């Protein structure tokens, strides 16, 4: 995974378009793994929908669904009219 400023980007090589798992779930899994590994720390911004779309050729709805899944799980918080950030650890689901 590459560093873009202080925001890690999701590597296209990790998205398997032939996998039965939906692409938005794959993208969410990659970002979730970055969070769990400490590559993205609480309060760090996650890659924006626009960067996911532009860098990796996925649909905006796919990027939006990945972020929404992470938000539902408690890993991400989205600020209205701003970016999405890694949530504080106490909001993450227990392993």
CORJO-V263836 format. One record per residue. N is the residue number from 1. RES is the residue in three letters. PSI is psi in whole degrees, -180 to 180 (none if undefined). NEAR is the number of other C-alpha atoms within 10 Angstrom. D_LAST is the distance of its C-alpha to the last C-alpha in whole Angstrom. Layout:
# CORJO-V263836
N_RES_PSI_NEAR_D_LAST + N_RES_PSI_NEAR_D_LAST
This chain:
# CORJO-V263836
1_UNK_143_13_24 + 2_UNK_154_10_26 + 3_UNK_130_10_27 + 4_UNK_103_9_29 + 5_UNK_-122_7_30 + 6_UNK_16_13_26 + 7_UNK_119_15_25 + 8_UNK_143_18_23 + 9_UNK_154_21_24 + 10_UNK_128_22_23 + 11_UNK_131_14_25 + 12_UNK_-31_15_27 + 13_UNK_-22_9_27 + 14_UNK_-8_11_23 + 15_UNK_116_19_24 + 16_UNK_103_13_25 + 17_UNK_-11_12_28 + 18_UNK_-4_8_28 + 19_UNK_142_9_25 + 20_UNK_-24_8_25 + 21_UNK_134_10_21 + 22_UNK_144_14_23 + 23_UNK_-40_20_23 + 24_UNK_-34_21_21 + 25_UNK_-36_18_18 + 26_UNK_-45_18_19 + 27_UNK_-46_26_20 + 28_UNK_-41_21_16 + 29_UNK_-38_16_14 + 30_UNK_-46_19_16 + 31_UNK_-41_25_16 + 32_UNK_-43_19_12 + 33_UNK_-39_13_13 + 34_UNK_-39_18_15 + 35_UNK_-49_21_13 + 36_UNK_-34_14_10 + 37_UNK_-8_10_13 + 38_UNK_5_10_15 + 39_UNK_-35_17_18 + 40_UNK_122_20_18 + 41_UNK_160_17_17 + 42_UNK_135_18_17 + 43_UNK_-1_14_20 + 44_UNK_144_19_21 + 45_UNK_145_20_23 + 46_UNK_166_26_21 + 47_UNK_137_20_24 + 48_UNK_160_18_26 + 49_UNK_-44_21_27 + 50_UNK_-42_14_30 + 51_UNK_-38_16_29 + 52_UNK_-43_21_27 + 53_UNK_-52_16_30 + 54_UNK_-41_12_32 + 55_UNK_-26_13_31 + 56_UNK_3_16_29 + 57_UNK_33_10_32 + 58_UNK_160_19_29 + 59_UNK_150_16_30 + 60_UNK_-39_15_30 + 61_UNK_-35_12_28 + 62_UNK_-46_19_26 + 63_UNK_-44_23_25 + 64_UNK_-41_16_25 + 65_UNK_-37_18_22 + 66_UNK_-46_23_20 + 67_UNK_-41_27_20 + 68_UNK_-41_18_20 + 69_UNK_-46_17_17 + 70_UNK_-36_21_15 + 71_UNK_-45_19_17 + 72_UNK_-36_11_16 + 73_UNK_-17_13_12 + 74_UNK_4_17_12 + 75_UNK_-23_23_12 + 76_UNK_146_27_16 + 77_UNK_137_22_19 + 78_UNK_129_16_23 + 79_UNK_129_9_26 + 80_UNK_135_7_29 + 81_UNK_16_6_31 + 82_UNK_-159_9_29 + 83_UNK_178_14_26 + 84_UNK_142_21_22 + 85_UNK_157_22_20 + 86_UNK_130_24_17 + 87_UNK_159_21_16 + 88_UNK_147_15_15 + 89_UNK_-35_15_12 + 90_UNK_-14_10_12 + 91_UNK_-13_13_12 + 92_UNK_151_17_9 + 93_UNK_152_9_6 + 94_UNK_144_6_4 + 95_UNK_none_3_0
